[in-house]
Amino acid sequence: MIPSSDTTGPASNDYPPRHKDLTAEATTVASRARYLRILLLILGAVTVVLVVDAFQGTISSRFILLPFLAIGVVLKLYLRIRRQRDLLVRLIGLYDRALARIDGSQLQSGHTGEDFRTETHLYDRDLTILGLDSLFGMLATVRTGIGQRGLAHDLLHPPSREQMFLRRQAIQELTPRNDLREQIHLLGVNQFQQVAATFFDDWLDDPPPVFHPAIRYLLFITSALLLALLIAGLWHLSPWPTVLPNLLAVLAVQSAIAMYLRSRILSILKTASGLSNQMEMFRDGLSLLQSTTFVSPKLIALQQLSREPSNAVSALKKIQNQFAVVDQRDKGGVSLAISLLVCAGTHAAISIANWKRRYAAPMKQWLTAWAEFESLNALATYAYEHPENIYPEILPTGTAIFEATALAHPLLGAEAIANDIALNATQGLYLISGSNMAGKSTLLRAIGLNAVLSATGAPIRATSARITPLVIGASLALTDSLAEGKSKFLAEVERLHAILQLTDNPTPVLFLIDEIFSGTNSLDRRIAAEAIARSLIAHNSIGALSTHDLTLTDMAANPTLRAVNVHMASPDPTDPLAFDYRLKPGINPTSNALAILRLIGIET
């Protein structure tokens, strides 16, 4: 297979030739496989002819061995070529999706991350972190469900400032590593094999039963005696009348032990069934993590985490054979018969229980290490495919600051409109006025999503930026809930209360609120909105309120709010619906009510 090399150029320059090389190699390998299939058919026909001639006595039967040997050699080569072809097809699929991302035809990975959603989260739904057409969906170029969970966690739980720097260093180191991304993609026996995020959770949390050490010795003795007696009888080392009573006696003892252990053994075998391939894939992933040379402290720490308190790869390899025994037993037939004869399933179950008792807690740590590694690699893929994005300057925790030049929404593709944002000690609050469809909510989400990306250590969609560590609270997507008997207004009040509680933490708050208290009259809305803003700003918070109610723009007159009026509207007075989605200073001076009426066919 043509090896992938580390690259420093943008993905748009590196992906197409790599895709072309892989496609060409796959064509060559497929041609070789076709020739080998033809050769196998020819050898098969020759073998049939020689077998017939041997039965007729026209040739010596020794000649039959030659085509069988040839078939064995060619078949082994064919299987190796077919495996190579399958790997190439998987890599071509990897680059098909990568090319679709960079040309904008398919920005989403197909993963939604909704399984990791917490209903009380303070910005997930509002900023479209998880779900359809989400930030998670764009970033989730991970191989396993474990990695999906790691990515979701990193997007929903901003780390400390120190961790932001450590994660950034790791992402920058991983960014050019296409070779590593290919190896991660090829984990598993095929492209459809997946390790779900919760696959190991229930198994690890279920406490294993305890077995007395003497039981294993008894089973070893009974199994050895059974085999010895069978060999003695089958090889006529002892007469069957002598062997049979002893054989039945040993079987009775073994059966009694098996019945005594039955309930505990079956519970282990039931939960262990199907774990073999998943455990192998997880082990191979950790082996890749451990064997790769890294220099960034974060990646080295993850490697170390996978080696504590003992090496994960070695420990997983020990138990892998036991899971394989369980899988073979589940196939039935001869495998099941042999397993029952020598108590292979029971031995495997006891080994699995003992292993889990020793390694359940460490394995959770290893899962955490792999989850974060895959998350960092996914963010590095995003960085590699968006070389125009920048890493913001992360300021010390203190006065809240979010300043960015040409900030754009990361989910909108090339058509996204960029705006300059300056929330700081001088102006801590944007009062964004404008009509519906002008782009106010999209701007709020652009600010929030880039703040989330910055916190993960990833680059953001801007040309320059200065940001302090921030805790995010948003109220943009609240609705009525009939199931909970909760109106949108009540949901908004509860959300705003939760955002206010964030100010109890030392990290400053970035608040993003769309159409605050839209269910109340203008006077009440103005009073309540100003009270909320005053409390937030007084606790070193920064943020933005959007509204189409111009009475809220009077809040800028209160100097304690450090508020500034900005607006989004059409630049063409004759066409108030021709929005340019640019942030402009001052209060929105236009109205589009008449234009909306004309849009639906009502003339005034």
Secondary structure as a PSIPRED ss2 file (coil, helix, strand):
# PSIPRED VFORMAT (PSIPRED V4.0)

   1 M C   1.000  0.000  0.000
   2 I C   1.000  0.000  0.000
   3 P C   1.000  0.000  0.000
   4 S C   1.000  0.000  0.000
   5 S C   1.000  0.000  0.000
   6 D C   1.000  0.000  0.000
   7 T C   1.000  0.000  0.000
   8 T C   1.000  0.000  0.000
   9 G C   1.000  0.000  0.000
  10 P C   1.000  0.000  0.000
  11 A H   0.000  1.000  0.000
  12 S H   0.000  1.000  0.000
  13 N H   0.000  1.000  0.000
  14 D H   0.000  1.000  0.000
  15 Y H   0.000  1.000  0.000
  16 P H   0.000  1.000  0.000
  17 P H   0.000  1.000  0.000
  18 R H   0.000  1.000  0.000
  19 H H   0.000  1.000  0.000
  20 K H   0.000  1.000  0.000
  21 D H   0.000  1.000  0.000
  22 L H   0.000  1.000  0.000
  23 T H   0.000  1.000  0.000
  24 A H   0.000  1.000  0.000
  25 E H   0.000  1.000  0.000
  26 A H   0.000  1.000  0.000
  27 T H   0.000  1.000  0.000
  28 T H   0.000  1.000  0.000
  29 V H   0.000  1.000  0.000
  30 A H   0.000  1.000  0.000
  31 S H   0.000  1.000  0.000
  32 R H   0.000  1.000  0.000
  33 A H   0.000  1.000  0.000
  34 R H   0.000  1.000  0.000
  35 Y H   0.000  1.000  0.000
  36 L H   0.000  1.000  0.000
  37 R H   0.000  1.000  0.000
  38 I H   0.000  1.000  0.000
  39 L H   0.000  1.000  0.000
  40 L H   0.000  1.000  0.000
  41 L H   0.000  1.000  0.000
  42 I H   0.000  1.000  0.000
  43 L H   0.000  1.000  0.000
  44 G H   0.000  1.000  0.000
  45 A H   0.000  1.000  0.000
  46 V H   0.000  1.000  0.000
  47 T H   0.000  1.000  0.000
  48 V H   0.000  1.000  0.000
  49 V H   0.000  1.000  0.000
  50 L H   0.000  1.000  0.000
  51 V H   0.000  1.000  0.000
  52 V H   0.000  1.000  0.000
  53 D H   0.000  1.000  0.000
  54 A H   0.000  1.000  0.000
  55 F H   0.000  1.000  0.000
  56 Q H   0.000  1.000  0.000
  57 G C   1.000  0.000  0.000
  58 T C   1.000  0.000  0.000
  59 I C   1.000  0.000  0.000
  60 S C   1.000  0.000  0.000
  61 S H   0.000  1.000  0.000
  62 R H   0.000  1.000  0.000
  63 F H   0.000  1.000  0.000
  64 I H   0.000  1.000  0.000
  65 L H   0.000  1.000  0.000
  66 L H   0.000  1.000  0.000
  67 P H   0.000  1.000  0.000
  68 F H   0.000  1.000  0.000
  69 L H   0.000  1.000  0.000
  70 A H   0.000  1.000  0.000
  71 I H   0.000  1.000  0.000
  72 G H   0.000  1.000  0.000
  73 V H   0.000  1.000  0.000
  74 V H   0.000  1.000  0.000
  75 L H   0.000  1.000  0.000
  76 K H   0.000  1.000  0.000
  77 L H   0.000  1.000  0.000
  78 Y H   0.000  1.000  0.000
  79 L H   0.000  1.000  0.000
  80 R H   0.000  1.000  0.000
  81 I H   0.000  1.000  0.000
  82 R H   0.000  1.000  0.000
  83 R H   0.000  1.000  0.000
  84 Q H   0.000  1.000  0.000
  85 R H   0.000  1.000  0.000
  86 D H   0.000  1.000  0.000
  87 L H   0.000  1.000  0.000
  88 L H   0.000  1.000  0.000
  89 V H   0.000  1.000  0.000
  90 R H   0.000  1.000  0.000
  91 L H   0.000  1.000  0.000
  92 I H   0.000  1.000  0.000
  93 G H   0.000  1.000  0.000
  94 L H   0.000  1.000  0.000
  95 Y H   0.000  1.000  0.000
  96 D H   0.000  1.000  0.000
  97 R H   0.000  1.000  0.000
  98 A H   0.000  1.000  0.000
  99 L H   0.000  1.000  0.000
 100 A H   0.000  1.000  0.000
 101 R H   0.000  1.000  0.000
 102 I H   0.000  1.000  0.000
 103 D C   1.000  0.000  0.000
 104 G C   1.000  0.000  0.000
 105 S C   1.000  0.000  0.000
 106 Q C   1.000  0.000  0.000
 107 L C   1.000  0.000  0.000
 108 Q C   1.000  0.000  0.000
 109 S C   1.000  0.000  0.000
 110 G C   1.000  0.000  0.000
 111 H C   1.000  0.000  0.000
 112 T C   1.000  0.000  0.000
 113 G C   1.000  0.000  0.000
 114 E H   0.000  1.000  0.000
 115 D H   0.000  1.000  0.000
 116 F H   0.000  1.000  0.000
 117 R C   1.000  0.000  0.000
 118 T C   1.000  0.000  0.000
 119 E C   1.000  0.000  0.000
 120 T C   1.000  0.000  0.000
 121 H C   1.000  0.000  0.000
 122 L C   1.000  0.000  0.000
 123 Y C   1.000  0.000  0.000
 124 D H   0.000  1.000  0.000
 125 R H   0.000  1.000  0.000
 126 D H   0.000  1.000  0.000
 127 L H   0.000  1.000  0.000
 128 T C   1.000  0.000  0.000
 129 I C   1.000  0.000  0.000
 130 L C   1.000  0.000  0.000
 131 G C   1.000  0.000  0.000
 132 L C   1.000  0.000  0.000
 133 D C   1.000  0.000  0.000
 134 S C   1.000  0.000  0.000
 135 L H   0.000  1.000  0.000
 136 F H   0.000  1.000  0.000
 137 G H   0.000  1.000  0.000
 138 M H   0.000  1.000  0.000
 139 L H   0.000  1.000  0.000
 140 A C   1.000  0.000  0.000
 141 T C   1.000  0.000  0.000
 142 V C   1.000  0.000  0.000
 143 R C   1.000  0.000  0.000
 144 T C   1.000  0.000  0.000
 145 G H   0.000  1.000  0.000
 146 I H   0.000  1.000  0.000
 147 G H   0.000  1.000  0.000
 148 Q H   0.000  1.000  0.000
 149 R H   0.000  1.000  0.000
 150 G H   0.000  1.000  0.000
 151 L H   0.000  1.000  0.000
 152 A H   0.000  1.000  0.000
 153 H H   0.000  1.000  0.000
 154 D H   0.000  1.000  0.000
 155 L H   0.000  1.000  0.000
 156 L H   0.000  1.000  0.000
 157 H C   1.000  0.000  0.000
 158 P C   1.000  0.000  0.000
 159 P C   1.000  0.000  0.000
 160 S C   1.000  0.000  0.000
 161 R H   0.000  1.000  0.000
 162 E H   0.000  1.000  0.000
 163 Q H   0.000  1.000  0.000
 164 M H   0.000  1.000  0.000
 165 F H   0.000  1.000  0.000
 166 L H   0.000  1.000  0.000
 167 R H   0.000  1.000  0.000
 168 R H   0.000  1.000  0.000
 169 Q H   0.000  1.000  0.000
 170 A H   0.000  1.000  0.000
 171 I H   0.000  1.000  0.000
 172 Q H   0.000  1.000  0.000
 173 E H   0.000  1.000  0.000
 174 L H   0.000  1.000  0.000
 175 T C   1.000  0.000  0.000
 176 P C   1.000  0.000  0.000
 177 R C   1.000  0.000  0.000
 178 N H   0.000  1.000  0.000
 179 D H   0.000  1.000  0.000
 180 L H   0.000  1.000  0.000
 181 R H   0.000  1.000  0.000
 182 E H   0.000  1.000  0.000
 183 Q H   0.000  1.000  0.000
 184 I H   0.000  1.000  0.000
 185 H H   0.000  1.000  0.000
 186 L C   1.000  0.000  0.000
 187 L C   1.000  0.000  0.000
 188 G C   1.000  0.000  0.000
 189 V C   1.000  0.000  0.000
 190 N C   1.000  0.000  0.000
 191 Q C   1.000  0.000  0.000
 192 F C   1.000  0.000  0.000
 193 Q C   1.000  0.000  0.000
 194 Q C   1.000  0.000  0.000
 195 V C   1.000  0.000  0.000
 196 A C   1.000  0.000  0.000
 197 A C   1.000  0.000  0.000
 198 T C   1.000  0.000  0.000
 199 F C   1.000  0.000  0.000
 200 F C   1.000  0.000  0.000
 201 D H   0.000  1.000  0.000
 202 D H   0.000  1.000  0.000
 203 W H   0.000  1.000  0.000
 204 L H   0.000  1.000  0.000
 205 D H   0.000  1.000  0.000
 206 D C   1.000  0.000  0.000
 207 P C   1.000  0.000  0.000
 208 P C   1.000  0.000  0.000
 209 P C   1.000  0.000  0.000
 210 V C   1.000  0.000  0.000
 211 F C   1.000  0.000  0.000
 212 H C   1.000  0.000  0.000
 213 P H   0.000  1.000  0.000
 214 A H   0.000  1.000  0.000
 215 I H   0.000  1.000  0.000
 216 R H   0.000  1.000  0.000
 217 Y H   0.000  1.000  0.000
 218 L H   0.000  1.000  0.000
 219 L H   0.000  1.000  0.000
 220 F H   0.000  1.000  0.000
 221 I H   0.000  1.000  0.000
 222 T H   0.000  1.000  0.000
 223 S H   0.000  1.000  0.000
 224 A H   0.000  1.000  0.000
 225 L H   0.000  1.000  0.000
 226 L H   0.000  1.000  0.000
 227 L H   0.000  1.000  0.000
 228 A H   0.000  1.000  0.000
 229 L H   0.000  1.000  0.000
 230 L H   0.000  1.000  0.000
 231 I H   0.000  1.000  0.000
 232 A H   0.000  1.000  0.000
 233 G H   0.000  1.000  0.000
 234 L H   0.000  1.000  0.000
 235 W C   1.000  0.000  0.000
 236 H C   1.000  0.000  0.000
 237 L C   1.000  0.000  0.000
 238 S C   1.000  0.000  0.000
 239 P C   1.000  0.000  0.000
 240 W H   0.000  1.000  0.000
 241 P H   0.000  1.000  0.000
 242 T H   0.000  1.000  0.000
 243 V H   0.000  1.000  0.000
 244 L H   0.000  1.000  0.000
 245 P H   0.000  1.000  0.000
 246 N H   0.000  1.000  0.000
 247 L H   0.000  1.000  0.000
 248 L H   0.000  1.000  0.000
 249 A H   0.000  1.000  0.000
 250 V H   0.000  1.000  0.000
 251 L H   0.000  1.000  0.000
 252 A H   0.000  1.000  0.000
 253 V H   0.000  1.000  0.000
 254 Q H   0.000  1.000  0.000
 255 S H   0.000  1.000  0.000
 256 A H   0.000  1.000  0.000
 257 I H   0.000  1.000  0.000
 258 A H   0.000  1.000  0.000
 259 M H   0.000  1.000  0.000
 260 Y H   0.000  1.000  0.000
 261 L H   0.000  1.000  0.000
 262 R H   0.000  1.000  0.000
 263 S H   0.000  1.000  0.000
 264 R H   0.000  1.000  0.000
 265 I H   0.000  1.000  0.000
 266 L H   0.000  1.000  0.000
 267 S H   0.000  1.000  0.000
 268 I H   0.000  1.000  0.000
 269 L H   0.000  1.000  0.000
 270 K H   0.000  1.000  0.000
 271 T H   0.000  1.000  0.000
 272 A H   0.000  1.000  0.000
 273 S C   1.000  0.000  0.000
 274 G C   1.000  0.000  0.000
 275 L H   0.000  1.000  0.000
 276 S H   0.000  1.000  0.000
 277 N H   0.000  1.000  0.000
 278 Q H   0.000  1.000  0.000
 279 M H   0.000  1.000  0.000
 280 E H   0.000  1.000  0.000
 281 M H   0.000  1.000  0.000
 282 F H   0.000  1.000  0.000
 283 R H   0.000  1.000  0.000
 284 D H   0.000  1.000  0.000
 285 G H   0.000  1.000  0.000
 286 L H   0.000  1.000  0.000
 287 S H   0.000  1.000  0.000
 288 L H   0.000  1.000  0.000
 289 L H   0.000  1.000  0.000
 290 Q H   0.000  1.000  0.000
 291 S H   0.000  1.000  0.000
 292 T C   1.000  0.000  0.000
 293 T C   1.000  0.000  0.000
 294 F C   1.000  0.000  0.000
 295 V C   1.000  0.000  0.000
 296 S C   1.000  0.000  0.000
 297 P H   0.000  1.000  0.000
 298 K H   0.000  1.000  0.000
 299 L H   0.000  1.000  0.000
 300 I H   0.000  1.000  0.000
 301 A H   0.000  1.000  0.000
 302 L H   0.000  1.000  0.000
 303 Q H   0.000  1.000  0.000
 304 Q H   0.000  1.000  0.000
 305 L H   0.000  1.000  0.000
 306 S C   1.000  0.000  0.000
 307 R C   1.000  0.000  0.000
 308 E C   1.000  0.000  0.000
 309 P C   1.000  0.000  0.000
 310 S C   1.000  0.000  0.000
 311 N C   1.000  0.000  0.000
 312 A H   0.000  1.000  0.000
 313 V H   0.000  1.000  0.000
 314 S H   0.000  1.000  0.000
 315 A H   0.000  1.000  0.000
 316 L H   0.000  1.000  0.000
 317 K H   0.000  1.000  0.000
 318 K H   0.000  1.000  0.000
 319 I H   0.000  1.000  0.000
 320 Q H   0.000  1.000  0.000
 321 N H   0.000  1.000  0.000
 322 Q H   0.000  1.000  0.000
 323 F H   0.000  1.000  0.000
 324 A H   0.000  1.000  0.000
 325 V H   0.000  1.000  0.000
 326 V H   0.000  1.000  0.000
 327 D H   0.000  1.000  0.000
 328 Q H   0.000  1.000  0.000
 329 R H   0.000  1.000  0.000
 330 D H   0.000  1.000  0.000
 331 K C   1.000  0.000  0.000
 332 G C   1.000  0.000  0.000
 333 G H   0.000  1.000  0.000
 334 V H   0.000  1.000  0.000
 335 S H   0.000  1.000  0.000
 336 L H   0.000  1.000  0.000
 337 A H   0.000  1.000  0.000
 338 I H   0.000  1.000  0.000
 339 S H   0.000  1.000  0.000
 340 L H   0.000  1.000  0.000
 341 L H   0.000  1.000  0.000
 342 V H   0.000  1.000  0.000
 343 C C   1.000  0.000  0.000
 344 A H   0.000  1.000  0.000
 345 G H   0.000  1.000  0.000
 346 T H   0.000  1.000  0.000
 347 H H   0.000  1.000  0.000
 348 A H   0.000  1.000  0.000
 349 A H   0.000  1.000  0.000
 350 I H   0.000  1.000  0.000
 351 S H   0.000  1.000  0.000
 352 I H   0.000  1.000  0.000
 353 A H   0.000  1.000  0.000
 354 N H   0.000  1.000  0.000
 355 W H   0.000  1.000  0.000
 356 K H   0.000  1.000  0.000
 357 R H   0.000  1.000  0.000
 358 R H   0.000  1.000  0.000
 359 Y H   0.000  1.000  0.000
 360 A H   0.000  1.000  0.000
 361 A H   0.000  1.000  0.000
 362 P H   0.000  1.000  0.000
 363 M H   0.000  1.000  0.000
 364 K H   0.000  1.000  0.000
 365 Q H   0.000  1.000  0.000
 366 W H   0.000  1.000  0.000
 367 L H   0.000  1.000  0.000
 368 T H   0.000  1.000  0.000
 369 A H   0.000  1.000  0.000
 370 W H   0.000  1.000  0.000
 371 A H   0.000  1.000  0.000
 372 E H   0.000  1.000  0.000
 373 F H   0.000  1.000  0.000
 374 E H   0.000  1.000  0.000
 375 S H   0.000  1.000  0.000
 376 L H   0.000  1.000  0.000
 377 N H   0.000  1.000  0.000
 378 A H   0.000  1.000  0.000
 379 L H   0.000  1.000  0.000
 380 A H   0.000  1.000  0.000
 381 T H   0.000  1.000  0.000
 382 Y H   0.000  1.000  0.000
 383 A H   0.000  1.000  0.000
 384 Y H   0.000  1.000  0.000
 385 E H   0.000  1.000  0.000
 386 H C   1.000  0.000  0.000
 387 P C   1.000  0.000  0.000
 388 E C   1.000  0.000  0.000
 389 N C   1.000  0.000  0.000
 390 I E   0.000  0.000  1.000
 391 Y C   1.000  0.000  0.000
 392 P C   1.000  0.000  0.000
 393 E E   0.000  0.000  1.000
 394 I E   0.000  0.000  1.000
 395 L C   1.000  0.000  0.000
 396 P C   1.000  0.000  0.000
 397 T C   1.000  0.000  0.000
 398 G C   1.000  0.000  0.000
 399 T C   1.000  0.000  0.000
 400 A C   1.000  0.000  0.000
 401 I C   1.000  0.000  0.000
 402 F E   0.000  0.000  1.000
 403 E E   0.000  0.000  1.000
 404 A E   0.000  0.000  1.000
 405 T E   0.000  0.000  1.000
 406 A E   0.000  0.000  1.000
 407 L E   0.000  0.000  1.000
 408 A C   1.000  0.000  0.000
 409 H C   1.000  0.000  0.000
 410 P C   1.000  0.000  0.000
 411 L C   1.000  0.000  0.000
 412 L C   1.000  0.000  0.000
 413 G H   0.000  1.000  0.000
 414 A H   0.000  1.000  0.000
 415 E H   0.000  1.000  0.000
 416 A C   1.000  0.000  0.000
 417 I C   1.000  0.000  0.000
 418 A C   1.000  0.000  0.000
 419 N E   0.000  0.000  1.000
 420 D E   0.000  0.000  1.000
 421 I E   0.000  0.000  1.000
 422 A E   0.000  0.000  1.000
 423 L E   0.000  0.000  1.000
 424 N C   1.000  0.000  0.000
 425 A C   1.000  0.000  0.000
 426 T C   1.000  0.000  0.000
 427 Q C   1.000  0.000  0.000
 428 G C   1.000  0.000  0.000
 429 L E   0.000  0.000  1.000
 430 Y E   0.000  0.000  1.000
 431 L E   0.000  0.000  1.000
 432 I E   0.000  0.000  1.000
 433 S E   0.000  0.000  1.000
 434 G C   1.000  0.000  0.000
 435 S C   1.000  0.000  0.000
 436 N C   1.000  0.000  0.000
 437 M C   1.000  0.000  0.000
 438 A C   1.000  0.000  0.000
 439 G C   1.000  0.000  0.000
 440 K H   0.000  1.000  0.000
 441 S H   0.000  1.000  0.000
 442 T H   0.000  1.000  0.000
 443 L H   0.000  1.000  0.000
 444 L H   0.000  1.000  0.000
 445 R H   0.000  1.000  0.000
 446 A H   0.000  1.000  0.000
 447 I H   0.000  1.000  0.000
 448 G H   0.000  1.000  0.000
 449 L H   0.000  1.000  0.000
 450 N H   0.000  1.000  0.000
 451 A H   0.000  1.000  0.000
 452 V H   0.000  1.000  0.000
 453 L H   0.000  1.000  0.000
 454 S H   0.000  1.000  0.000
 455 A H   0.000  1.000  0.000
 456 T H   0.000  1.000  0.000
 457 G C   1.000  0.000  0.000
 458 A C   1.000  0.000  0.000
 459 P C   1.000  0.000  0.000
 460 I E   0.000  0.000  1.000
 461 R C   1.000  0.000  0.000
 462 A C   1.000  0.000  0.000
 463 T C   1.000  0.000  0.000
 464 S E   0.000  0.000  1.000
 465 A E   0.000  0.000  1.000
 466 R E   0.000  0.000  1.000
 467 I E   0.000  0.000  1.000
 468 T C   1.000  0.000  0.000
 469 P C   1.000  0.000  0.000
 470 L C   1.000  0.000  0.000
 471 V E   0.000  0.000  1.000
 472 I E   0.000  0.000  1.000
 473 G E   0.000  0.000  1.000
 474 A E   0.000  0.000  1.000
 475 S E   0.000  0.000  1.000
 476 L C   1.000  0.000  0.000
 477 A C   1.000  0.000  0.000
 478 L C   1.000  0.000  0.000
 479 T C   1.000  0.000  0.000
 480 D C   1.000  0.000  0.000
 481 S E   0.000  0.000  1.000
 482 L C   1.000  0.000  0.000
 483 A C   1.000  0.000  0.000
 484 E C   1.000  0.000  0.000
 485 G C   1.000  0.000  0.000
 486 K E   0.000  0.000  1.000
 487 S C   1.000  0.000  0.000
 488 K H   0.000  1.000  0.000
 489 F H   0.000  1.000  0.000
 490 L H   0.000  1.000  0.000
 491 A H   0.000  1.000  0.000
 492 E H   0.000  1.000  0.000
 493 V H   0.000  1.000  0.000
 494 E H   0.000  1.000  0.000
 495 R H   0.000  1.000  0.000
 496 L H   0.000  1.000  0.000
 497 H H   0.000  1.000  0.000
 498 A H   0.000  1.000  0.000
 499 I H   0.000  1.000  0.000
 500 L H   0.000  1.000  0.000
 501 Q H   0.000  1.000  0.000
 502 L H   0.000  1.000  0.000
 503 T C   1.000  0.000  0.000
 504 D C   1.000  0.000  0.000
 505 N C   1.000  0.000  0.000
 506 P C   1.000  0.000  0.000
 507 T C   1.000  0.000  0.000
 508 P C   1.000  0.000  0.000
 509 V E   0.000  0.000  1.000
 510 L E   0.000  0.000  1.000
 511 F E   0.000  0.000  1.000
 512 L E   0.000  0.000  1.000
 513 I E   0.000  0.000  1.000
 514 D E   0.000  0.000  1.000
 515 E C   1.000  0.000  0.000
 516 I C   1.000  0.000  0.000
 517 F C   1.000  0.000  0.000
 518 S C   1.000  0.000  0.000
 519 G C   1.000  0.000  0.000
 520 T C   1.000  0.000  0.000
 521 N C   1.000  0.000  0.000
 522 S H   0.000  1.000  0.000
 523 L H   0.000  1.000  0.000
 524 D H   0.000  1.000  0.000
 525 R H   0.000  1.000  0.000
 526 R H   0.000  1.000  0.000
 527 I H   0.000  1.000  0.000
 528 A H   0.000  1.000  0.000
 529 A H   0.000  1.000  0.000
 530 E H   0.000  1.000  0.000
 531 A H   0.000  1.000  0.000
 532 I H   0.000  1.000  0.000
 533 A H   0.000  1.000  0.000
 534 R H   0.000  1.000  0.000
 535 S H   0.000  1.000  0.000
 536 L H   0.000  1.000  0.000
 537 I H   0.000  1.000  0.000
 538 A H   0.000  1.000  0.000
 539 H C   1.000  0.000  0.000
 540 N C   1.000  0.000  0.000
 541 S C   1.000  0.000  0.000
 542 I E   0.000  0.000  1.000
 543 G E   0.000  0.000  1.000
 544 A E   0.000  0.000  1.000
 545 L E   0.000  0.000  1.000
 546 S E   0.000  0.000  1.000
 547 T E   0.000  0.000  1.000
 548 H C   1.000  0.000  0.000
 549 D C   1.000  0.000  0.000
 550 L H   0.000  1.000  0.000
 551 T H   0.000  1.000  0.000
 552 L H   0.000  1.000  0.000
 553 T H   0.000  1.000  0.000
 554 D H   0.000  1.000  0.000
 555 M H   0.000  1.000  0.000
 556 A H   0.000  1.000  0.000
 557 A H   0.000  1.000  0.000
 558 N C   1.000  0.000  0.000
 559 P H   0.000  1.000  0.000
 560 T H   0.000  1.000  0.000
 561 L H   0.000  1.000  0.000
 562 R C   1.000  0.000  0.000
 563 A E   0.000  0.000  1.000
 564 V E   0.000  0.000  1.000
 565 N E   0.000  0.000  1.000
 566 V E   0.000  0.000  1.000
 567 H E   0.000  0.000  1.000
 568 M C   1.000  0.000  0.000
 569 A C   1.000  0.000  0.000
 570 S C   1.000  0.000  0.000
 571 P C   1.000  0.000  0.000
 572 D C   1.000  0.000  0.000
 573 P C   1.000  0.000  0.000
 574 T C   1.000  0.000  0.000
 575 D C   1.000  0.000  0.000
 576 P C   1.000  0.000  0.000
 577 L C   1.000  0.000  0.000
 578 A C   1.000  0.000  0.000
 579 F C   1.000  0.000  0.000
 580 D C   1.000  0.000  0.000
 581 Y C   1.000  0.000  0.000
 582 R C   1.000  0.000  0.000
 583 L C   1.000  0.000  0.000
 584 K E   0.000  0.000  1.000
 585 P E   0.000  0.000  1.000
 586 G C   1.000  0.000  0.000
 587 I C   1.000  0.000  0.000
 588 N C   1.000  0.000  0.000
 589 P C   1.000  0.000  0.000
 590 T C   1.000  0.000  0.000
 591 S C   1.000  0.000  0.000
 592 N C   1.000  0.000  0.000
 593 A H   0.000  1.000  0.000
 594 L H   0.000  1.000  0.000
 595 A H   0.000  1.000  0.000
 596 I H   0.000  1.000  0.000
 597 L H   0.000  1.000  0.000
 598 R H   0.000  1.000  0.000
 599 L H   0.000  1.000  0.000
 600 I C   1.000  0.000  0.000
 601 G C   1.000  0.000  0.000
 602 I C   1.000  0.000  0.000
 603 E C   1.000  0.000  0.000
 604 T C   1.000  0.000  0.000
